[in-house]
Amino acid sequence: MDEGKARGFPDAARIEQNIRAGLVRVQRPRRIEPTEALIRDLRVASAEADVLRLFRSGGMDAVVSDDRRFLQTLEALGIPFATSSSLLVGMVRLKRIGVREGLALLEKLTGFVGDSEYLEARRVLEGR
């Protein structure tokens, strides 16, 4: 979150709000040598390195990211992942939110997801 705020990512401020409101819990990742070696070998960026540390520490089912390069790394490592737009589609399918709200939220993701992912999510949400 701190790195995201420093780089001007708008979602970092929202994450900080959610932490303060008790909606998000901060967990420190364990540093174990096999994971550290993997991070060094793959030259994973600091935020993504912490995500890998957390996942490999256990207790997580999947990772959520919109960073294409990091998603490729996760796929190569066999780590289950989802993207924010796929979660949005899932929320609509599970009727947690309506289609109109899903489309409105998808519009807010346009700067964070790739064009093809955006178009696919829109197509699914619009029922085409």
MODELLER restraints for C-alpha pairs under 7 A, 6 or more apart:
rsr = mdl.restraints
at = mdl.atoms
rsr.add(forms.Gaussian(group=physical.xy_distance, feature=features.Distance(at['CA:1:A'], at['CA:12:A']), mean=5.21, stdev=0.5))
rsr.add(forms.Gaussian(group=physical.xy_distance, feature=features.Distance(at['CA:1:A'], at['CA:15:A']), mean=6.98, stdev=0.5))
rsr.add(forms.Gaussian(group=physical.xy_distance, feature=features.Distance(at['CA:4:A'], at['CA:12:A']), mean=5.34, stdev=0.5))
rsr.add(forms.Gaussian(group=physical.xy_distance, feature=features.Distance(at['CA:5:A'], at['CA:12:A']), mean=5.32, stdev=0.5))
rsr.add(forms.Gaussian(group=physical.xy_distance, feature=features.Distance(at['CA:5:A'], at['CA:13:A']), mean=6.57, stdev=0.5))
rsr.add(forms.Gaussian(group=physical.xy_distance, feature=features.Distance(at['CA:18:A'], at['CA:24:A']), mean=5.58, stdev=0.5))
rsr.add(forms.Gaussian(group=physical.xy_distance, feature=features.Distance(at['CA:19:A'], at['CA:25:A']), mean=6.25, stdev=0.5))
rsr.add(forms.Gaussian(group=physical.xy_distance, feature=features.Distance(at['CA:29:A'], at['CA:50:A']), mean=6.33, stdev=0.5))
rsr.add(forms.Gaussian(group=physical.xy_distance, feature=features.Distance(at['CA:29:A'], at['CA:53:A']), mean=5.39, stdev=0.5))
rsr.add(forms.Gaussian(group=physical.xy_distance, feature=features.Distance(at['CA:29:A'], at['CA:54:A']), mean=4.74, stdev=0.5))
rsr.add(forms.Gaussian(group=physical.xy_distance, feature=features.Distance(at['CA:29:A'], at['CA:57:A']), mean=6.92, stdev=0.5))
rsr.add(forms.Gaussian(group=physical.xy_distance, feature=features.Distance(at['CA:30:A'], at['CA:53:A']), mean=6.25, stdev=0.5))
rsr.add(forms.Gaussian(group=physical.xy_distance, feature=features.Distance(at['CA:30:A'], at['CA:54:A']), mean=6.86, stdev=0.5))
rsr.add(forms.Gaussian(group=physical.xy_distance, feature=features.Distance(at['CA:30:A'], at['CA:57:A']), mean=6.19, stdev=0.5))
rsr.add(forms.Gaussian(group=physical.xy_distance, feature=features.Distance(at['CA:31:A'], at['CA:53:A']), mean=6.55, stdev=0.5))
rsr.add(forms.Gaussian(group=physical.xy_distance, feature=features.Distance(at['CA:35:A'], at['CA:53:A']), mean=6.54, stdev=0.5))
rsr.add(forms.Gaussian(group=physical.xy_distance, feature=features.Distance(at['CA:39:A'], at['CA:49:A']), mean=6.21, stdev=0.5))
rsr.add(forms.Gaussian(group=physical.xy_distance, feature=features.Distance(at['CA:62:A'], at['CA:79:A']), mean=6.86, stdev=0.5))
rsr.add(forms.Gaussian(group=physical.xy_distance, feature=features.Distance(at['CA:62:A'], at['CA:80:A']), mean=4.79, stdev=0.5))
rsr.add(forms.Gaussian(group=physical.xy_distance, feature=features.Distance(at['CA:62:A'], at['CA:81:A']), mean=4.94, stdev=0.5))
rsr.add(forms.Gaussian(group=physical.xy_distance, feature=features.Distance(at['CA:63:A'], at['CA:80:A']), mean=6.42, stdev=0.5))
rsr.add(forms.Gaussian(group=physical.xy_distance, feature=features.Distance(at['CA:63:A'], at['CA:81:A']), mean=4.54, stdev=0.5))
rsr.add(forms.Gaussian(group=physical.xy_distance, feature=features.Distance(at['CA:63:A'], at['CA:82:A']), mean=6.33, stdev=0.5))
rsr.add(forms.Gaussian(group=physical.xy_distance, feature=features.Distance(at['CA:64:A'], at['CA:81:A']), mean=5.53, stdev=0.5))
rsr.add(forms.Gaussian(group=physical.xy_distance, feature=features.Distance(at['CA:64:A'], at['CA:82:A']), mean=4.84, stdev=0.5))
rsr.add(forms.Gaussian(group=physical.xy_distance, feature=features.Distance(at['CA:64:A'], at['CA:83:A']), mean=5.38, stdev=0.5))
rsr.add(forms.Gaussian(group=physical.xy_distance, feature=features.Distance(at['CA:64:A'], at['CA:84:A']), mean=6.77, stdev=0.5))
rsr.add(forms.Gaussian(group=physical.xy_distance, feature=features.Distance(at['CA:65:A'], at['CA:71:A']), mean=6.89, stdev=0.5))
rsr.add(forms.Gaussian(group=physical.xy_distance, feature=features.Distance(at['CA:65:A'], at['CA:82:A']), mean=6.63, stdev=0.5))
rsr.add(forms.Gaussian(group=physical.xy_distance, feature=features.Distance(at['CA:65:A'], at['CA:83:A']), mean=5.27, stdev=0.5))
rsr.add(forms.Gaussian(group=physical.xy_distance, feature=features.Distance(at['CA:65:A'], at['CA:84:A']), mean=6.82, stdev=0.5))
rsr.add(forms.Gaussian(group=physical.xy_distance, feature=features.Distance(at['CA:66:A'], at['CA:83:A']), mean=5.44, stdev=0.5))
rsr.add(forms.Gaussian(group=physical.xy_distance, feature=features.Distance(at['CA:66:A'], at['CA:84:A']), mean=6.64, stdev=0.5))
rsr.add(forms.Gaussian(group=physical.xy_distance, feature=features.Distance(at['CA:66:A'], at['CA:112:A']), mean=6.68, stdev=0.5))
rsr.add(forms.Gaussian(group=physical.xy_distance, feature=features.Distance(at['CA:66:A'], at['CA:113:A']), mean=5.95, stdev=0.5))
rsr.add(forms.Gaussian(group=physical.xy_distance, feature=features.Distance(at['CA:85:A'], at['CA:106:A']), mean=6.69, stdev=0.5))
rsr.add(forms.Gaussian(group=physical.xy_distance, feature=features.Distance(at['CA:85:A'], at['CA:121:A']), mean=6.28, stdev=0.5))
rsr.add(forms.Gaussian(group=physical.xy_distance, feature=features.Distance(at['CA:86:A'], at['CA:121:A']), mean=6.95, stdev=0.5))
rsr.add(forms.Gaussian(group=physical.xy_distance, feature=features.Distance(at['CA:88:A'], at['CA:102:A']), mean=6.30, stdev=0.5))
rsr.add(forms.Gaussian(group=physical.xy_distance, feature=features.Distance(at['CA:89:A'], at['CA:121:A']), mean=6.53, stdev=0.5))
rsr.add(forms.Gaussian(group=physical.xy_distance, feature=features.Distance(at['CA:89:A'], at['CA:125:A']), mean=6.54, stdev=0.5))
rsr.add(forms.Gaussian(group=physical.xy_distance, feature=features.Distance(at['CA:91:A'], at['CA:97:A']), mean=5.99, stdev=0.5))
rsr.add(forms.Gaussian(group=physical.xy_distance, feature=features.Distance(at['CA:92:A'], at['CA:98:A']), mean=5.74, stdev=0.5))
rsr.add(forms.Gaussian(group=physical.xy_distance, feature=features.Distance(at['CA:92:A'], at['CA:99:A']), mean=6.00, stdev=0.5))
rsr.add(forms.Gaussian(group=physical.xy_distance, feature=features.Distance(at['CA:92:A'], at['CA:102:A']), mean=6.41, stdev=0.5))
rsr.add(forms.Gaussian(group=physical.xy_distance, feature=features.Distance(at['CA:99:A'], at['CA:125:A']), mean=6.28, stdev=0.5))
rsr.add(forms.Gaussian(group=physical.xy_distance, feature=features.Distance(at['CA:103:A'], at['CA:122:A']), mean=6.91, stdev=0.5))
rsr.add(forms.Gaussian(group=physical.xy_distance, feature=features.Distance(at['CA:103:A'], at['CA:125:A']), mean=6.91, stdev=0.5))
rsr.add(forms.Gaussian(group=physical.xy_distance, feature=features.Distance(at['CA:110:A'], at['CA:118:A']), mean=6.77, stdev=0.5))
